[in-house]
Structures are given as C-alpha cells and as structure tokens.
Amino acid sequence: MKVLFVYSQTDPKLSKNYSAITSIIENSGNKITISKLNLDTSIEESSKAYHKLISSLKKIDIIVVESTNPSNGIGFLVATALNEKKPVLALFESKTKKANEAFWYYAQKNKLLSFTSYTLKDIEQIINEYFNKVKKIRQ
C-alpha cells in the first residue's frame, strides 16, 4: 500500500517518535511518502508544499498522522483525506491529553478515522494492526 505519513515539526522532542513511525512503515513493506508540515516558510513555499501534499494525498491508500501536537494544517489534511475517503490513522502520545480536543472528538465519529494513543513500545503493533485491518477491508 501507499502510505502518506504527516507530522508537524512543532516539537523537537518528538523526533524519535517520527523516526520510529517512519521505520515501522518502511519495514512493513509499504511505500511511504513523508510530509513535514513546517510553519516557518514563506507564503510561496507553503503554497507549493500544499499543492504537493494534496497531490500526494490523491495517490495514497492510507494516511498516518502523528497528531500529538496538532496544527491547523494537520486538521485540514485529515479533513481532506476523510473527504477523499482515505483511511486515517491519527496517533498521539499516551502521555498527552490531546485526545480531548474538540476537533478530534468530532472527527473520530468518522469510520475512516482511527484516533489512537501510543507509546514507543506499542507503536509497531498499533500500526501493523491498522494496516492489516485496512487491507482486509479493501479485499
């Protein structure tokens, strides 16, 4: 499957998590496209990145989002993916309280969205189980 992995570069403490998620997706035999949402770019650079991201979104099978520190861009991308009928795995670190945010509460009512807490110990199992679930549905 083609997987788009998206995260916001707002918290350098999560770099280890981003790397772990990337490795798990790569090692699962799926093709991965990575998009780092960067807030420190010019309007022109942001526009180019947006169009590239939307183009990538149309070509993928699944989107995985590290949403511990969600941004407006992450929320928009998830909403766009769900509108395109793409399954979304939104991950957040277990030690955060982000699951209570209103957007995620409303969005998780969509059957294509799985909003899941994780630790570095269980992230591989969570991702692989989600991929297997999506594969079964697509058969």
TINU-738819 format. One record per residue (C-alpha): x, y, z; residue in one letter. Coordinates in steps of 0.05 Angstrom, whole numbers. Example, Ala and Ser with C-alpha at 12.3 -4.5 7.8 and 13.67 -1.06 7.14 Angstrom:
2
((246 -90 156) "a")
((273 -21 143) "s")
This chain:
139
((0 0 0) "m")
((20 72 -9) "k")
((24 109 57) "v")
((29 183 70) "l")
((60 199 137) "f")
((49 270 161) "v")
((72 307 223) "y")
((81 378 247) "s")
((152 400 264) "q")
((130 438 325) "t")
((161 394 379) "d")
((234 372 372) "p")
((222 323 430) "k")
((181 280 383) "l")
((237 270 332) "s")
((250 200 359) "k")
((176 183 350) "n")
((175 209 278) "y")
((235 166 262) "s")
((205 105 295) "a")
((140 112 257) "i")
((176 123 191) "t")
((218 60 202) "s")
((157 18 221) "i")
((120 39 158) "i")
((181 27 114) "e")
((195 -41 146) "n")
((123 -63 136) "s")
((134 -67 61) "g")
((92 -7 44) "n")
((113 52 1) "k")
((119 114 44) "i")
((115 188 27) "t")
((134 234 84) "i")
((109 305 93) "s")
((134 350 149) "k")
((88 409 159) "l")
((134 468 172) "n")
((106 534 196) "l")
((170 573 184) "d")
((165 580 108) "t")
((146 636 61) "s")
((76 640 30) "i")
((104 617 -37) "e")
((139 556 -5) "e")
((77 540 35) "s")
((34 543 -27) "s")
((80 495 -65) "k")
((82 447 -6) "a")
((6 449 0) "y")
((-5 432 -73) "h")
((47 376 -69) "k")
((14 348 -7) "l")
((-56 349 -37) "i")
((-29 315 -99) "s")
((5 262 -56) "s")
((-60 252 -17) "l")
((-98 233 -80) "k")
((-46 178 -97) "k")
((-42 143 -29) "i")
((-82 87 3) "d")
((-73 107 77) "i")
((-52 168 115) "i")
((-16 163 182) "v")
((-13 227 223) "v")
((28 239 285) "e")
((-21 287 320) "s")
((8 296 389) "t")
((15 370 374) "n")
((-38 381 321) "p")
((-38 443 278) "s")
((-89 474 233) "n")
((-52 443 174) "g")
((-58 373 205) "i")
((-132 383 218) "g")
((-144 408 147) "f")
((-105 350 118) "l")
((-143 299 159) "v")
((-210 330 138) "a")
((-188 330 65) "t")
((-165 257 70) "a")
((-232 236 100) "l")
((-269 275 46) "n")
((-228 235 -5) "e")
((-250 171 30) "k")
((-179 155 53) "k")
((-169 116 118) "p")
((-132 158 170) "v")
((-92 133 229) "l")
((-82 192 276) "a")
((-32 177 331) "l")
((-18 215 395) "f")
((30 200 452) "e")
((-4 166 510) "s")
((25 216 560) "k")
((-12 275 529) "t")
((-83 299 538) "k")
((-94 315 464) "k")
((-149 264 456) "a")
((-197 312 490) "n")
((-192 366 437) "e")
((-259 382 404) "a")
((-236 371 332) "f")
((-213 301 346) "w")
((-275 285 385) "y")
((-319 305 327) "y")
((-274 275 273) "a")
((-268 207 306) "q")
((-341 195 292) "k")
((-320 183 221) "n")
((-310 108 209) "k")
((-248 121 166) "l")
((-212 154 224) "l")
((-176 116 278) "s")
((-151 161 334) "f")
((-103 121 377) "t")
((-55 135 434) "s")
((13 102 432) "y")
((79 93 466) "t")
((145 75 432) "l")
((136 5 460) "k")
((69 -9 426) "d")
((71 35 364) "i")
((94 -20 317) "e")
((37 -66 337) "q")
((-14 -9 330) "i")
((10 10 260) "i")
((14 -62 235) "n")
((-55 -80 263) "e")
((-85 -18 229) "y")
((-52 -35 162) "f")
((-78 -107 167) "n")
((-148 -81 182) "k")
((-147 -35 122) "v")
((-121 -90 77) "k")
((-178 -136 97) "k")
((-230 -82 84) "i")
((-201 -68 15) "r")
((-202 -141 -7) "q")
